[in-house]
Amino acid sequence: MKKNNRKRRFLFVSRWGDLLDIVLAVQQEGNEVKLCIEHRGCREVGDGFVPKVRKWQSHVDWADVIVFDYTGYGKIASELREAGKLVFGGSVYTDKLELDRSFGQNELKKHKINILKYKEFSSFKDAINYVEANPKCYVIKPSGETQEFKQLLFVGQEDDGSDVIRMLKAYEKSWGEMASFQLQRKVKGVEVSCAAFFNGKEFIRPVNITFEHKKLFPKELGVSTGEMGTSMFWVDESPIFDETLKLLEKRLAEEGFCGHIDINCIVNGKGIYPLEFTSRFGFPQLYIQRAGIIEPYGEMLYKIASGESFKIKTRPGFQVGVYIVVPPFPYNDPKTFELFSKDAVVIFKENKMNGVHPVHVKLVNGEWLITGDSGMPVLITGTGITMREAQKIAYTRISNVLINNAYYRIDIGDRWLEDSDKLWSWGYL
């Protein structure tokens, strides 16, 4: 197939503006871009960096490629594909894989993939009675839209489930009822994610193996934030991929899915146990992946959306990414954000921008100002042949960034030393 490197028009549709780093990169490659941000509190994100539009629907005909960055757009993405548009995004099926935990687990089971025992609840009282009758260690996992409330995720530590019972009783008093949540059996092992791009017919190699750091403080202490940083590498072949995502390839092809999908797993000497899907771009996974991809990102998106078979050009070795955050992260507190963080300046001691990925910022008179409402202004990446080298480069770059009241984890990547030994011994690397 003859390579076509002409410049293209990209319409990016984002829930919270988290796509800014990619939109800016695609623009810097010489393409035309437009960014639409749906959430009102984040509509300033990207101002001054890239062209913005309020109603993305009015620009569909203008675009060569339409990119959706979150779940919930699956139906319209599929309709646009059927109308002949090139779309990078989900489908109704892939949206449901992520948003409906029970559906996702049933799909895994249907495709002969090991799953952990779980039970769905809509009543805290029923869940409490279940744990009392079946005393084991569990994880409380919100389903549907309540998945966005990271504070509701609770990983039990007690073998008899007593800590889970105490947490459920506290939720009952403070939340009343929750639409839907799961109790999933907890097993010990290495938490690892496997991700890949899909072009409507097949997975694109290499695949991405990631190790997330979700707690606010080092050594996995504090509240669950969703993400504080990630370490990763790219590989052509992976037993983890072969035993999970690869088995869904035919089903995804039936959907004509063109996008990115990730599956988070617990791995131990007995097997691989998938926990949940992320059937869209992952954040900050997306930015850290870009640090390891060495071909034009816009061209890659176009080839995936158009169904082209190719191999992504990636760096050897490892990538590490670290969020620099500000108050009230990880909480939603508009008054605190206004007082401590809104319009605060992101200062670079030296004009060295390698590995700096803008997240929720705007550009005013040449200065990066914090905006949005999440307290996540930038992510910093480093790459290296070894994990230690990637870490060192990332944290050296962080020392070049000055943000008042900022905080970040200082141990992103440390997990690799022990986790890799375990994965090697179990035959998964």
N, C-alpha and C positions, 0 to 999 in steps of 0.2 A: 504494500500500500504506500503510495507516494505521500511523503510528509508535507503537511500544510501548515506553515508557520505564520499565516497572515494574522494581523491583529484583529481582535474580536470585541464584541460588546457583551458585558457580563452584568446581569441584574442580580444583586444579592438581597435576599429577604431574611432578616434576622429578628429573633425574638427580643434579645436584649442588647444587640450591638456587639456581641462577642466575636463576630467575624471581621472586625476592623483590620486586624493584622493581615488577614488573607486578602481582603479588598485592596488594601494599600499595596501589597506585594504584586497583585495582578495589575494594578494601575501602573506601578513602576516598571513593569515589563512592557509597557507601551499600549496596553489595551484600554478601551473605554469602560468605565465602571459606573454603576449607580447603586447606592445602598439605602435600603428601607429598614427602619427599626420600628417594630410594632409597639413595644412597651413604652408608655408615655414617659415614665421616669428616666428612660435611657435615650431619649431622642436627641440629646446633644452629643452623644458619643460619636466621634468621627468628624465632627464639625471642623472645618479647616483642613482636614486631611484628604477627604474624598468627597465627590458629589453625592448629595443626599436627595431622596424623594420621599414624600409622605405616603402616597398611594401607589404601591408597586404594580397593582393591576393595570394601571394606565400605561405602563412601560413594557408590557409583555411583548408587544409586536416589535419594539425597538431592539430587544435582546437577542443575541445569538445563543446565549446559555443563561439559564435561570438556576440559581443556587439557593436552596433552603437550608437553614442551619439547625433546625430543631424538629422534634416530633410535633404532630398536630397538623402538619402541612401535607400529610400523605395523600389524602383524597385529591386535593387540587393539583399536587405534583403529578399524580397518575393521569388526571384529566388533561393536563398540559402535554404530557408525553403522547397521549392518544391523539391529541390535536396536532402533533408533528413538531412540538418544541423540544429542544435539548434541555433536559432537566437533571440536575444533580440534587438528589433529595430522597425522601422516603416514599412509602406507600401505605395504604391502610393496614396491610399485613405487618409491615415492619414497625409502624407506630404502635400497633397492638402488642408486638413482642416486648417492647419496652414498658409501655404504660400499664398493661395488664399482666402482672407478675405470674398469675396462675396460667394464663394462656401461654406465656413464654415457656414456663416449665413443662406444660403439656406438649408443646411443640418439640421441645428437646426430647422428651420421653418418646414421642411418636417417631422421631428419627434415630432411635436406639442410642441416645446419649444419656449417660448416667446423670441422675439428679438426686439431690438430698430430699429426704422426706420433709413435707411442709403441709400446713393446713391454713386455709383462708378464714378470716373472721371479719365481722362488722360490729361485734360487741366485745368490749373489754372484759365484761363479766364472763362471757362464754370462753374467752381465751384464758382467763385466770383459772376457771374450772378445768379446762383442758390440761394446763400445765400441772395443776395439783393432782390430776388423775394419771398424768404421764410425766413424772419428774425427770427431766433431762435438761441439757444445756441448749438454749435456743437463741435465735436472733429475731428481733422484732423488725419487720420491714414494711413500711407504708407502701400502698399500691396506688395506681392512678395518679391524679394530679397532686395528691399529698406527698408523693415522692420528693417534691421540691423542698419539703420541710425536713432538712437534714437532721434537726434535733430530735426527730421522732425515731430515727434509726438507733437501735440499741443492741449491742453485741453482749450477750450474757457471758458470765465467767463461772457461775456456780453449776456444778454437775447436777444438782437437784432442781435447777430452775428457780430457786428462791429469789434471786436478784431480778429475774424477769417478772415474777409475780409482783414484787414491790414496784417495779417500774410501771407495769400495767395498771396497778391500783392508783399510782400517781397520775397517769394519763387519764384515767377514768374521772378523777376529781377535777383535773385542769382542762381537759378537752371535751368531756362529756362522751361523745361518740365520734368515731372516725369512719369514713365511708367504707374503707376496705384496707386490711393489712394482713400480713402473713406472719406466722410463726414458722421459722425454718430451723431444722436441726443444725447445730453448729458442729463442725469438724475441725480438727487441727491440721495445719499444713501451711503451704506458701500461697499467698494471694497473688495472683498474676492474671493479667488480661491479654487477650489475643485479639488483634484487630486487622481488618483488611478493607481495601476498596473493591467495589463490585461494579462491573460495566454493563449490567443488564443480562449477561449470559454466563459470566464466570468471574471468579476472584482474580484480582490482579496481584502479581507477586512483585516484590517481596511482601511478607506479612510483618506486622508490627507487634512486638512483645513488650508489654509495659508493666511497671511496678509502681503502683500509686501510693501516695502518702496522704492520708485523708484527715488525720487529726491535726488540731491547731498547733500543738507544741511538739518539739522533738521527742523521740522515743515513744511516739504514738500515745501522747498524753493530751488531755483536754477534749473539747467538743469535736464532733465530726463536722468538718467544713464542706464536704463534697470533694475538695482537693486543695492541697497546699503545694504540691509539686509532684513530679513524676520522673522516673528514669526509664529508658527504653533502648531497644536496638531493633534492627531490621534483619530478617532472615528469609531465605528462599524456602526452606523446609522446616517444619516444626511439628513434632508429635502432638503438641497442645492444639494447634490449628487442625491437624488431621482428624483428631478425635472430637472436635466441637464444630466450629464454623464450617469446615469443609463438608460436613455431612448435610448441611442446609443448602448447598450450592444449587441443587436442582430446584428446590422450592423457591429460592430467591430468583432464579431465572424465570420461573413461571410467572412471577410478579413483574418481571422486567425492571427490577430494582437497580437503580444507578445511584450509588452513594457509598457511605462508609458505615461499617458495622463493627461493633466490639462486643466481646463476651468476657465477663469477669468470672474467674474461677478460683476454687481452692484446690490445690494439687498436693497430694501426699503419696506415700508408698503404695497405697491401695488403688489409686486412680485419680481421675480428673473429675471435679464436680462443678459444673457451671452454676453460677449464682444469679446472674442477671444480664440482660442485653442493654447496650446503648446503640440504638439503630439510627445513628446520625453522627455528626461531628462530636467528638468528646473534647471537653475543655478542662485542663490546658493541653491535653494530648495533641490537639490540632497544631498548636504553635510549636511544640517540641518536635512533632513530626516534620514540620516545615524546615526546622534546623537541620534535619537529616536528609531532606530531599534536595537533590542538586540538579533538577531540571525546572524549567519555567512552570510555576504552579498553575497559571491560567491555561497553558497548553495541556497540562495533566488533567485538569477538570474537564476541558473540552473533549479530550480523548475518552475519558470515562463516560461522560454523558452521551457521546456518540457511539458507544459500544465497541470501541477499538480495542484489540488485544495487543498488549505491549507490556514491557517490564519497567517499573518505576526506577529511575536512577537515584540511588541512595548512597550515603556515606558509609564506609565501614566503621565498625566500633560502636560507640554508645553516645546517647544524648541525655542530658539532664536539664530539667526545667524547674524554676523556682518562682512562685508567686511572691511579689512584694505587695502587701496589703496594708490598708489603713482603717481606722475606726469608721463604722462599727463592725466591720467584718469579723466573724461570719454572721452577725445578727442583722435584722432589719430594724433600724432605728433612725428614721429620717432626721430627728432633732440632733442626734449625735453626729450624723454625717454632715449636716449643715454647719455645725459648730466646729468640727475638727478637720474635715476633709474636703468639702466641696470647694472647687476652684483653687485648691492648693497646687503649688507648682512642683512639677517633676524636674529636678535639676540634674544635669550631667556635668560632672567635674571636668571631664575632657570630652571632646567631640568624637567619641568612639561609640558607634551605634550598633556594632555587630552583636547579635544575640539579644537585642532589645525588642520586645514584642509589645506594641501598644494594645491595651485591653479597653478600659473605660476611661478614655481621655479625649480631650479636644485640643485643637491648635489655635492659639490666640496670640497674635503679634509675635509669632515665632516661638512661643513658649507652650509646653505641654501642661495643661491644667486638668486636674481630676474632675470627672463628671459622672453621670449615671447615678446609681443609688446603692451600689454593692460594696464599694470600697476596694475595688480590684483594679488598680491603675495599669500595672505592667507585669509582664512575665519575662524572666531572664533565662536564656539558655546557654549551654556550653556543649561542645562536642569533642570527642577524643577517641583514640584507639582503645584506651582502657577506661573503665568507669571512673577511676580516680582522676584521670586527666580531664574527663568531661566535667566532673565536679569542680576541680580546681579552676577551670576556665569560667564556669558559671559563676562561682562565688567571687572571682576576681572582677568579673563584669558588674556584679552587684555592688561592689565597693566603689564603683564609678557613679552610682545613682544616689542622689540625696532627696529624700522625701520626708517632710516633717511628720512625726508620729507613726512612721512606717514600721512594720514588723514582718518577719519571714522565718521559715525554718532553716536551720543550719546543718541539717543531716540528710537532705534529699540525695538518694543514691547509696546511703550507708547499708540499706537492707540487702543490696546486691551481694555483698561478701558472703553472708550466711545463706541467703536464699539460693544463690547459684550453686553452692556446694550441694545443697539438698536436691535441687533439680537435676544436677549431673548424676548424683547417686541413684536417683529414681529413673533415669533414662529419658528425661524430658528436654534436654538441651542437646 
